[in-house]
Amino acid sequence: MKELHNITCNNCDNLSVMKLIKNYTYFHIFFIPIFKWNESYYLMCKNCDSIYSISNEKGNAIEKGLDSNLTYWDLNEIKTDNRCKNCGNKIDNDYRYCPYCGEQI
């Protein structure tokens, strides 16, 4: 896992540190990985725990340490559960205001 600094999160609108996560499937024999496929890359915001998928080309470049400028358009948000942007508590999708802090959703 690699950390990226000064990336603007689409959810919390802050410059934050994001963690690069690589996910793949692999074939193994006796717990020895032989080959892997179905690679995908994700970024997780450390402020609000939002998860974004990014293209394999950008993820591969970041993993190898090459200069890869990530923009707003590169981050595709993956909806997990609804959280308040202000306090971070889990809330139901049908709420218009957070029951914990009163912030409008």
C-alpha positions in Angstrom: 0.0 0.0 0.0 1.2 3.4 -0.9 0.1 6.8 0.4 -0.6 9.8 -1.8 -0.6 13.3 -0.4 -2.4 16.5 -1.4 -5.3 14.9 -3.4 -8.7 16.6 -3.2 -11.4 14.2 -2.0 -14.6 14.5 -3.9 -16.7 13.7 -0.9 -15.2 15.8 1.9 -13.7 18.5 -0.4 -10.4 18.6 1.6 -6.8 18.1 0.5 -6.1 14.7 2.1 -3.9 11.7 2.2 -5.2 8.8 0.2 -4.1 5.2 0.5 -3.6 3.2 -2.8 -5.1 -0.3 -2.6 -4.5 -3.0 -5.2 -6.9 -5.9 -5.6 -6.4 -8.9 -7.8 -7.2 -12.6 -8.2 -4.4 -15.1 -8.5 -3.9 -18.8 -9.2 -1.7 -20.7 -6.8 -0.4 -24.2 -6.2 0.2 -25.1 -2.5 0.0 -21.4 -1.6 2.6 -20.4 -4.1 1.1 -17.7 -6.5 1.7 -18.7 -10.1 -0.1 -15.9 -12.0 -2.5 -13.1 -11.3 -5.3 -11.4 -13.3 -8.3 -9.1 -12.8 -6.2 -6.3 -11.2 -8.0 -3.2 -10.0 -6.9 -0.1 -8.1 -8.7 1.9 -5.4 -7.9 5.0 -3.4 -9.2 5.5 0.2 -9.5 8.9 1.8 -8.1 9.0 5.3 -10.3 11.8 6.3 -13.8 10.5 5.5 -13.0 6.8 4.5 -14.5 7.3 1.0 -13.4 4.8 -1.5 -12.7 5.6 -5.2 -11.8 3.3 -8.1 -9.2 4.6 -10.5 -8.1 3.3 -13.9 -5.5 0.5 -14.1 -3.1 2.7 -16.1 -3.1 5.4 -13.4 -2.9 2.8 -10.5 0.0 1.0 -12.2 1.9 4.3 -12.7 1.4 5.3 -9.1 2.5 1.8 -7.9 5.7 2.1 -10.0 6.4 5.6 -8.7 5.9 7.3 -12.0 4.4 10.8 -12.1 0.6 10.4 -12.4 -1.5 13.5 -12.0 -4.8 12.5 -10.5 -7.7 14.9 -11.2 -11.3 15.1 -10.1 -12.4 13.1 -13.1 -10.1 10.1 -12.3 -11.8 9.4 -9.0 -14.9 7.2 -9.4 -16.7 7.0 -6.1 -17.8 3.6 -4.8 -20.9 3.9 -2.6 -20.5 1.9 0.6 -22.7 3.3 3.2 -24.1 6.8 3.8 -22.1 8.9 6.2 -22.5 12.4 7.4 -19.8 14.7 5.8 -19.6 16.7 9.0 -19.4 14.2 11.8 -18.8 10.9 10.0 -21.6 8.9 11.6 -23.5 6.3 9.6 -27.0 7.5 8.6 -29.9 6.1 6.6 -30.3 7.1 3.0 -33.8 8.7 3.6 -32.5 11.3 6.1 -32.2 14.9 4.9 -30.4 16.0 8.1 -27.9 14.1 10.3 -29.6 13.0 13.5 -26.2 13.3 15.4 -25.0 16.8 14.4 -27.9 18.4 12.5 -25.9 19.0 9.4 -27.9 19.0 6.1 -27.0 16.1 3.9 
